[in-house]
Amino acid sequence: MPMPTLEPVTTLPLAHNGDCSLLGVAPDLTVYVEEVYSDDGWLAQHALKLDGTVVASVDEASGAVTDIAPLSLPDDLTMPQRGWHTMGLNFAGPRHRGLRGPERLDDLVHSFSVSEKFALVNHLRLDVPPPLLLGLAESYVLAEASVRPPHLFVVCRRLRLALALPEERQDDGGEPFDYDTQVLYVAHYFDTSAEQEPVLSSMLTDLQPAALHRPMDCLIYKDHLFIADGGSADHQSAVRVWRIASGESTLADENDSRNEQSD
């Protein structure tokens, strides 16, 4: 069965370049979003229309504003869902860094084929030779959104890739390590009825033409896909919005997904 296609609607830039999450979407498609930024964890919240109009906004402004109240949220807000149906994608493997041999790293990671290593290194522009990409060390579903009930979802995941080092190093505490891990955020379709998980390299292009940096939260409402895309030093956070072309299947209403989860 072909996957739904995405038609770009808009990108709503946010104020900062840290983490972001969706508070919900109102019936008129006003998006409520929260940002957490800087090492001090400052907070900002915004209500944005799809044309970019800022309906309301509060921001601690890196500590300059101390007397703020959270945005008032509508009672009929549709909120995102955590990874309940897709929790089978979750696993925790080895430590974030350590010694491959004593920790039996090969037994703890989800390994990649040779062709998969080359595809991932090229797609992600990793600064390592493909043989040093050891495997997937961790996976956690941050959010899911039902596309075609009961099995097809969009998921936002945080992954860790295990990378071998050319030579042993020492951390700040003097502990030796010869592998490290790199965090990766992805958004992709996931069919819970599939016999096995698709290879990671195919997932990275699942939501084309979606250009995502750190997808951290997702929600589907009125045939629209909303993704909170976290920032970094070189990328501003944003909410990215697409219209989903459903094809032969009827898209799930997020309210039905929420009711199913609460049963």
N, C-alpha and C positions, 0 to 999 in steps of 0.2 A: 504494500500500500504506500503510495507516495506521501511524503511529509508535507504539511502545509507550507506555503510560501509566505514571505513577509514583504509587505509594501511599506517603505519608510513614510512616516507621518511627520515627525519632528524630533529634534534634539533640544532639550531644555537645560542649558548650562546652569550649574549651581555656583555657590559663592566660594567654595573652597576645594581642596584637592585631597581630602582624606577619605574616610569611609562614609557610605551613605546607605540609607534603607528607605523603603516605602512605608509610609504610615497608612496609605490607602488612596482610593480614587472615589470621588463623589459621582452621583448620577449624571452631572453635566460634564464629566471627564476632567474636572479640576483635580490635579495631582497634589497630594500631601506627602512631603518628603522630609527626612531628617538627615543631618550631617553631623559627624563627629570628627574633629580635626585637631591636628597638632599632637605632640606627645602629652600635653596636659588634658586632652580629651574635652575640648570646648565643644559646645552644642549649638546648632542652628536648625531651625525648622522653617519650611516654606510651603505656601499654597500657590500653585502655578496653573494657569490655564494653558491649553495646548498652543495658543498663539503667543505664548511667552509672557503674558501679563502676570505680574506678581500680585496676587490677591491679598496675601498677608505674609509677613516674615518676622521672625525673631532670631537674634544672634547674640551670643555672649561676647562676640568681637574680641576674642583672645583674652578675655578677662576684663576688658574695658567697661562692659555692661554687666552689672551684677544683679539688677532688679528686673528680671524678665519672667514671664509666665509662659508655659507651653501653649502652642496654638490650640484654640478650641476646635475640636473635630466634629463634623456632622454625625448625627445618629445613624444616617443611612450610608455611611462610608463602607466601601468594600475593601477589605484588608488582605494583605498577602498571607500565604500559608507556609508553614515550615515544612520540612521534608518528612512528611508522615508516610505517604504511599511509596516514596522512593528511597526510604532509609536503607534498603538493601545495597545501595551504592556506598554506604559509609563503612570505613574501616580505619583502624589505627595500626600502623606498623612500627618501624624502629624509632629510635631517638632521632632528633633533628640533625645531629651529627655524632660521629663516634668512629669506632674501628670496625671495619667490615668483617674481619675474621672472627674475633672474640664474640661479636654480637650476632653472628650467623645471618648477616644481612640478606644474603641471597634467599634465605628461607622466609624472610619477613616482608619483602617487597613483592609487588605484582610486576613481574618482569615484562619487558618488551621484546618483540622479535627484532631481528637485525633491520629489516625494512622499516619497521615502526620507529626505531631509534633515528634512522636517517630522516624520516618524514618529520618527526618532532623537532629535531635539531634545526632543520631547515625552516620549518614553519615558525618556530618560536625564536629563531635566531639566537640559539644558545651558544655561549662562548666556550663550548667543550666539543671534543671529537665525539661522534656517535657512540663508540665503544664505552665511553665513560658515563653514559646515561644508563644507570643501573635499573631503574624501574620506578613504579609508583609507590611512594612510602606512606601516603595518607590520603584519604578522601572524605569530604564532609559536605552533605547537601545543605546549603544555606536556605534555600527556598524552592518551592515547586508551584507550578500553575497547571491546571488541567486543561488540555487542548481537546482531546477526543476521549470522553469517558468510555470505559473506566480505566484504560491502560496508558494512554499517551499523555506525557507531561513535558513541559519546559522546566528544566531545573537549572539553578545556579549552584555551582560547586566550588569549594576551595580544595585544591590539590597540593600535594608536595611531591616533587620529583627528587629522587635520590641520585646524587652525582658523585662519582669516584674522583678523588684528587690525584694528580700525577705523583705526588709525594706526600708523606705524612707531615702534618702540621701540629701546632699547639694552640689551644685557645687562650683567652686572657688569664685563665686560672692555671695554666700549665698542663692541662689535660690533652693527650694526643688524640688526633682524629685523622682519618684518611678518606672519609666521605662526608658530604654535606648535603643539605636539601634546599630546594628552591620552591617558593610558593607560587602557585598558578591559579588564577580564577577563570572558570569557563562557564558558558551557558550553552545548553544543547537540548535536543529532544531526547526523551527516554521512554521506551516502551516497556512497561513492567511485565508484559507477557512474553517478552523475548527470551529465548533460551540462554543467551549469553550476551554480555555487555559488548557493544561495538568498540572497536579500537579507538584509542584516544585521539589519534590524528584525524580521524573522520569526524569526531565530535567537534573539533575546533573549527570546522567549517559548516557545521550543522545549520546554523541560523543565518547563513549568507542571505542577503547582503548586510547583515548586522556587523558593524564595526565596534567592537567592545574592548575595553581596556581591563577593567576589574569588575565584571558583573557580580553583584552582591545580593540582589533581591529582585523578585519578579512577581508579576500579577497579570492576570488576563481578565478584562472586563469589556463587555460590548464589542467583542471581536477585536479588541486592541491589546497588544502585548506591551507592558511597561517594564523596563529594566532599569534599576538603579545601578549606575556604572561608576564605581569608585575611582578616585583620582590617584595621582602620585606627583612626584616633583615636576614631571614634564606634562602631566595631563590634569585638566580640570574635571572634577566630578560632574556628572550629568544624569538626567533621566532621559532615556531613549525610548521612543514610542514607534511601534509599527502596527499596521492593520494586518490581520491574519487572513489570508485567502484560504477558505476552508475546504475548497474542492468538493469532494463527494460527501464529506462527513460534516456533521453539525458540531460547531465549537461548543465546548462546555461553558456554562455560566459559572463564574467563580463562586457565586452564592451557593449553588448546588454542591460544589466541591467542599465548601466550608461546612455545609449541613451534613454531608457524608462523613467528614472527619469527626464531627461532634457526636455522631450516633454511637 
